[in-house]
Amino acid sequence: ATAVVPTAPPACVVAPNNNAQQQQQQRRSIHSLPCTRCGYPNCDIQILGCHCLLHVRCTPVPIRACPNPRCFNSNPAASGGGNHGAGGQGCPLELLPMEFTELDEARRVADLAAKASWRAKEKSRARKKAKLDNNGGSSNASTGGGSLDGKDGMETTPPPPPATTSNDLRTGRWTSEETTYCDKLIQKFMGGRLPLPEGIKLNEFLSNMLKSKQSRLTKKMKNAKLSSKTFKRTSGYLTDVLEAREFSECEDGFFHSLQNGLERAEIKFHMQKEWRETFSTYCVSHGQPLNVDRWLASVEEMERRVHRAKDVERMQRRKIMMGCALRQDLQNPDRGVVIEKAVGSSLGSAGGGAGAQQGSQMGGADAFAVPDPMVSAALGNEVMKSSSTTSLDSGGAPSQSMA
């Protein structure tokens, strides 16, 4: 009786545990989970069969099975199969989408810090202005447009930071962690152990990856001859686990060496985008199945954020320029062609039927906001004649002199 009791195969026993682990992983952010090989987070791809995560540099292409020996989808004979059967297709992969959470949080913190700094500067200016007013300061200081900043709704707030990464290349001094990471990139580049296309130049690769200017790289490595060195693929990935872990440690140290939180989030976002774009091209050239649906959706979202940020910045700049123009006009009332409402009403009453009818159609006193030059000159001469006649004739009425 005991011999006929069915026993479940090992795969059926392991599958429920893997499903439970997958449910727990889905509750957390997928980008906080470690890589299967190096153990560091911020992975780039996911194996569709077992949902294990890998960095681009830790992935053999084409991949035959999961490189994790504890995974049910692993095959010890093919786990390192980056060079075995290069002509066939490997295990399907999925390119992970870009993560905006860290960048949005860094932008929010930077925006709050910029607004707090701007408010502190405005308070300092207000105290200086009040001190000058109490000490009998100049008229320019007392009419400095302070009424427009808060009452008329034209507060010149600083423009918000960009929605995604800025297009400005990095400049300035090198940190020791960045130098170490750059040396690691050069070492793996010269060894052909990175998923890069054949023939790419070293200076182009470093400039794109570090988001740095060419002149910044040239000044740092004067005798390196970066433009004369090209990539020649050997393995296409970091074959040794210790080597992959050391590389990830240098990269993580470089990220933490950046003191500015927004700059750190931007360079991390930029490097992830560069690695994944390069890997997608690399997989197409080597016949590796790759699902890029979620990745393309995140790229479209990034483009929408960039356009939205440009529109917001343009409107903010226009608002500031309009506020400055209005303050300039109020501080210099004698410049330009401006007719006061009292003069406009007297001219409208003296102009007669056609002028009054035109003024009523254009909106009363606002009709004289932008007058015709010839009409303004003629009316001005009539006013001057009538005023001179009125001053000489003490008994005559202004209407009779106008007639």
C-alpha positions, 0 to 999 in steps of 0.5 A, spaced: 500 500 500 505 504 501 508 503 494 503 505 490 502 512 494 504 517 488 510 522 490 510 529 487 516 531 483 521 535 485 519 541 480 512 541 483 515 542 490 519 547 489 514 551 484 510 553 490 516 556 494 518 560 488 511 563 487 510 565 494 517 568 493 515 572 487 509 574 491 513 577 496 518 580 491 512 584 487 510 587 494 517 591 494 520 595 488 523 591 483 529 595 483 531 594 490 532 587 489 539 584 488 542 582 482 543 574 482 550 574 480 553 580 484 548 581 489 547 589 488 540 592 487 538 597 481 538 591 476 537 592 468 533 585 466 529 580 468 529 572 466 522 571 464 522 563 466 524 564 473 524 572 474 531 572 477 534 579 476 541 581 473 545 587 471 547 588 463 554 587 465 553 580 469 548 577 463 551 572 458 548 573 451 545 569 449 543 566 455 541 559 456 539 558 463 539 562 469 546 563 472 543 562 479 545 555 481 539 555 486 534 557 481 529 551 478 531 554 471 538 553 472 542 548 468 550 548 471 552 545 464 549 552 460 549 557 466 555 560 463 554 559 456 555 566 453 560 562 448 556 556 447 552 555 441 552 563 439 548 562 433 542 559 436 537 563 441 537 563 448 532 564 454 527 570 453 529 576 457 525 582 459 528 589 459 526 593 465 522 599 465 526 606 468 524 607 475 522 615 476 521 614 484 528 616 486 528 622 481 522 625 483 523 624 490 530 628 489 527 633 484 521 634 490 527 635 495 531 640 491 525 644 489 523 645 496 530 647 498 530 652 492 524 655 494 526 656 501 532 659 499 528 664 495 524 666 501 530 667 505 533 672 500 526 675 499 526 676 507 533 679 507 531 684 501 525 686 505 529 687 511 534 692 507 528 695 504 525 697 510 531 699 513 532 704 507 525 707 508 526 708 516 533 711 514 530 716 509 532 712 503 532 714 496 525 714 492 527 708 487 528 704 493 521 706 496 518 704 489 522 698 488 515 694 485 514 691 492 507 691 491 507 687 485 510 681 488 505 679 493 498 683 491 498 682 484 499 675 483 506 676 480 510 673 485 517 671 481 518 664 484 524 660 481 523 656 475 522 648 478 527 643 476 527 639 470 522 633 470 527 628 468 535 628 467 538 635 464 541 635 458 547 639 461 554 635 461 558 634 467 563 639 469 568 640 475 573 636 479 573 629 479 572 625 485 577 619 487 571 614 487 569 617 480 576 616 478 576 609 480 570 607 477 572 610 470 579 606 471 574 600 472 570 602 465 577 603 461 579 596 464 573 592 462 573 596 455 580 594 453 578 587 455 572 586 451 568 584 457 562 589 456 556 588 452 558 594 447 557 594 440 564 593 436 568 598 434 565 604 439 571 609 441 573 609 448 572 617 449 565 616 446 563 610 451 566 614 457 563 621 455 556 617 454 556 613 460 559 618 465 555 624 462 561 628 462 564 633 457 570 631 452 574 636 454 573 634 462 576 627 460 581 629 456 584 634 461 584 628 466 587 623 462 592 627 457 596 621 455 591 616 454 589 617 447 582 615 448 580 617 441 584 611 438 582 605 442 576 601 440 572 596 443 573 588 441 568 583 444 571 577 447 566 575 452 561 581 452 560 580 460 563 579 467 565 572 467 567 572 474 562 573 480 568 576 484 569 581 478 562 583 477 561 584 485 567 589 485 565 593 479 558 594 482 562 596 488 566 601 485 559 604 481 555 604 488 561 608 491 561 613 485 554 614 486 555 615 494 560 620 492 556 625 489 553 630 495 548 633 491 542 628 491 539 631 485 545 630 481 546 623 484 539 621 482 540 624 475 547 620 473 544 614 476 538 615 472 542 616 466 547 611 466 541 606 467 538 608 461 545 608 457 546 601 459 539 598 457 539 602 450 546 599 449 544 592 451 537 592 447 542 593 441 547 588 443 541 583 444 538 584 437 545 583 433 546 577 437 539 574 436 537 574 443 530 574 445 528 580 449 521 583 451 522 591 451 514 593 451 515 596 458 521 599 457 518 603 451 513 605 455 517 608 460 521 611 455 515 615 452 513 617 459 520 620 460 519 624 453 512 626 456 515 629 462 521 632 458 516 636 454 512 638 460 518 640 464 519 645 458 512 648 457 512 649 465 519 652 464 517 657 458 511 659 462 515 661 468 520 665 464 514 668 461 511 670 467 517 673 470 519 677 464 512 680 464 513 682 471 519 685 470 516 689 464 510 691 468 515 694 474 519 697 469 513 701 466 511 703 473 518 706 475 518 710 468 511 713 467 514 718 463 517 713 457 513 711 452 506 713 449 501 713 455 495 718 455 492 718 462 484 717 463 483 724 465 486 727 458 483 722 454 476 723 457 477 731 456 479 729 449 473 725 447 468 730 449 472 735 445 472 731 439 465 731 437 460 725 434 465 721 430 470 721 436 465 719 441 462 714 437 469 711 436 471 711 443 464 708 445 465 702 440 472 701 443 470 701 450 470 708 453 477 711 456 480 705 453 480 707 446 485 712 448 490 706 450 493 706 443 491 712 439 493 714 432 499 718 431 496 723 426 490 724 431 494 725 437 498 730 434 492 734 431 488 733 438 494 735 442 495 742 438 487 743 439 488 742 446 494 747 446 491 752 442 485 752 447 489 752 453 492 759 451 486 762 449 483 760 455 489 763 459 488 770 455 481 771 455 479 771 462 471 772 461 471 766 455 468 759 457 473 753 455 467 751 450 467 758 446 474 758 445 474 751 443 469 753 438 
